Amino acid sequence: MQQQPQMNPQAAMPEPPQMVSMKDAMYFSDMMSWNLLAAKKAHFFASQCRDPEVVQAIERAGQMHQRHYEMMLRHLQNPPQPPVM
C-alpha cells in the first residue's frame, strides 16, 4: 500500500505570490467556467422541477456555485497589493 504524503502546515504559502503562472491562470479560468455553468444548469433544472423541496435543494446548489464564482472573480479583480516599505 502506498502512503499519501502528509500536509506540512509550515509548508503552506503564507501569502499569495505576486505573479500567477499561465497554467494557474488557465486553471482559474476553468474553475470559474465550471462554477458558472453549474449555477446556470442548477437554475435551469430547478425551473423544470415540480417538487418544491427538490427545487429548493437545486437552487441552493446553484447559489453555492454562484458564490464560488463571485469569490474567485473578487480575488482576481482585487489582487493583493505589495507591502509598502
Backbone torsions as a table, in degrees:
resi	resn	phi	psi	omega
1	MET	NA	134.7	-179.0
2	GLN	-89.3	133.6	179.8
3	GLN	-84.3	142.6	176.1
4	GLN	-81.5	141.2	177.1
5	PRO	-64.8	141.0	179.8
6	GLN	-83.9	142.0	176.8
7	MET	-75.9	129.5	178.7
8	ASN	-101.2	114.6	-176.8
9	PRO	-59.8	-30.2	179.2
10	GLN	-72.6	-18.6	-179.5
11	ALA	-82.0	-9.0	-179.3
12	ALA	-66.5	144.9	-179.6
13	MET	-74.3	120.2	-176.7
14	PRO	-67.4	-29.7	176.7
15	GLU	-149.5	157.7	-177.4
16	PRO	-66.5	152.8	178.5
17	PRO	-69.9	158.4	179.9
18	GLN	-71.3	-28.7	-179.9
19	MET	-123.0	149.1	177.7
20	VAL	-112.2	134.5	179.7
21	SER	-68.6	162.2	178.2
22	MET	-62.0	-38.6	178.8
23	LYS	-62.7	-43.9	178.2
24	ASP	-64.8	-41.0	179.3
25	ALA	-62.6	-39.9	178.1
26	MET	-67.1	-35.3	178.0
27	TYR	-68.1	-40.8	175.1
28	PHE	-57.3	-45.3	179.7
29	SER	-60.1	-44.5	178.1
30	ASP	-62.1	-46.0	-179.5
31	MET	-60.1	-41.5	179.4
32	MET	-65.4	-41.4	178.6
33	SER	-62.7	-43.5	-179.7
34	TRP	-62.0	-44.6	-179.0
35	ASN	-68.1	-40.5	178.5
36	LEU	-64.5	-43.4	178.6
37	LEU	-63.4	-42.5	179.3
38	ALA	-62.9	-40.5	178.5
39	ALA	-64.1	-43.0	179.3
40	LYS	-65.5	-42.2	179.7
41	LYS	-65.4	-40.8	179.1
42	ALA	-61.6	-43.2	178.9
43	HIS	-61.9	-43.7	179.3
44	PHE	-62.5	-49.5	-177.0
45	PHE	-66.6	-34.1	176.7
46	ALA	-63.6	-35.2	179.7
47	SER	-71.0	-17.4	-179.5
48	GLN	-91.7	-11.0	-176.6
49	CYS	-89.1	154.5	177.7
50	ARG	-109.0	-24.6	-178.6
51	ASP	-79.4	117.7	-176.5
52	PRO	-59.7	-33.9	179.3
53	GLU	-67.6	-39.3	178.4
54	VAL	-68.3	-42.1	177.7
55	VAL	-57.7	-46.8	-178.7
56	GLN	-63.0	-43.0	179.9
57	ALA	-64.2	-42.7	180.0
58	ILE	-68.0	-40.4	178.3
59	GLU	-63.0	-39.6	177.3
60	ARG	-61.5	-42.5	178.7
61	ALA	-62.9	-42.7	178.5
62	GLY	-63.3	-40.5	178.6
63	GLN	-65.2	-36.0	177.3
64	MET	-62.0	-46.1	179.4
65	HIS	-64.8	-36.5	177.0
66	GLN	-63.7	-42.8	178.1
67	ARG	-62.5	-42.6	179.1
68	HIS	-61.7	-43.3	178.3
69	TYR	-59.8	-48.7	-178.0
70	GLU	-65.0	-35.7	178.7
71	MET	-65.2	-44.9	178.1
72	MET	-63.2	-41.0	179.3
73	LEU	-61.7	-43.6	178.4
74	ARG	-61.1	-43.2	-179.6
75	HIS	-64.0	-38.1	-179.1
76	LEU	-75.9	-29.9	179.0
77	GLN	-79.5	-27.2	-177.5
78	ASN	-121.9	72.2	-179.4
79	PRO	-65.9	153.1	179.3
80	PRO	-62.5	141.6	-179.6
81	GLN	-86.6	144.4	177.5
82	PRO	-64.7	148.1	-179.9
83	PRO	-64.0	142.6	177.6
84	VAL	-88.5	130.5	-178.4
85	MET	-110.3	NA	NA
